[in-house]
Amino acid sequence: MKFEVTVLGSSSATPVFNRNPSAQVLNCNEKIYLIDCGEGTQQQLIRFNIKSARIDYVFITHLHGDHYFGLIGLLSSMHLNGRIKPLDIFGPAALQEILELQFRHSETVIRYELNFHVVDPDRPGTVFENSDLVVSSFPLNHRIPCTGYRFSQKKRQRKLIKEKVADVPVVYFSALKKGQDVTLPDGRVLPASDYTTAAEEPRSYAYCSDTLCDGTYLEAIRGSNTIYHEATFLHEMLDRANETHHSTALQAAEAALEAGAEKLIIGHYSSRYKTLEALLDEARAVFPQTQLALEGRTYTL
């Protein structure tokens, strides 16, 4: 099952040349989830050939503009392009008020159903679930209320071995895929282990937006296969990171190490950094399996 993320924006408060504010697209089994929606997100979707019509779920972490200023434009374009299927948005309560104000004063009546789900930034818990994954939220420590999200795949059924089940009646397929042995009318037993293979182990992706690296959220992300963690500054600017409630590349790496992650993606770079190698080197010194969030790049999770 496909489980990957494409980076649309990797900059922090202000965009710089070749770096846009925060936005990512998660593809889980060909269902598309947008995580944050900074300014210019819809242009990035076009640039990287991702159809906005495929987005059915949007998750916003907090109300600093670099994480949601692109949302009203994206929603408006979906309306103008004739979208009719519902869209679900998860985020702070005030975001709903902001969107309604924008639409009211522009006299825009969205032609599709917009379902808003309030996420409590102070209370961790499950905010969404479907047949593919479970999305849980957890509090982060930023200057304003801020939420992280963890996207966890559900356990898949076992896979049938086509050549072995060719002569097995279809009615027994469901039981075999559930790992149940099957007894045929003639008394023969078909062990599920002989006719199926184990499904891939479910994986999880934790998205840690703007936060002090204070360890309070480590339990919520522990065991995630891949972690995205903001790394706005080099550690030499720790005082500035603390002042603005952000993290350094070194701290992001320490968090991934402590959480037992397999891979770390760092992003949300300060505009002061024209090149990113120093941030990558700093993180890799602690956690070698670190990658930079680069726009247009897709990462298998």
HUPENOR-V35980 format. One record per run of one state. SS is the DSSP state (hx for helix, st for strand, lp for the rest). FROM is the first residue (numbers start at 1). LEN is the number of residues. Records with the same first field share a line. If there is no record, write none. Layout:
SS->FROM-LEN, FROM-LEN
This chain:
lp->1-2, 10-1, 12-4, 17-2, 20-1, 22-1, 29-2, 38-3, 48-4, 60-5, 68-3, 81-6, 92-1, 106-8, 119-6, 130-3, 141-5, 154-5, 161-9, 178-4, 184-5, 191-1, 198-6, 209-9, 222-4, 231-2, 234-1, 245-3, 260-3, 268-1, 270-7, 285-5, 293-5, 301-1
st->3-7, 11-1, 16-1, 19-1, 21-1, 23-6, 31-7, 55-5, 87-5, 114-5, 125-5, 133-8, 146-8, 159-2, 182-2, 189-2, 196-2, 204-5, 226-5, 233-1, 248-1, 263-5, 269-1, 290-3, 298-3
hx->41-7, 52-3, 65-3, 71-10, 93-13, 170-8, 192-4, 218-4, 235-10, 249-11, 277-8
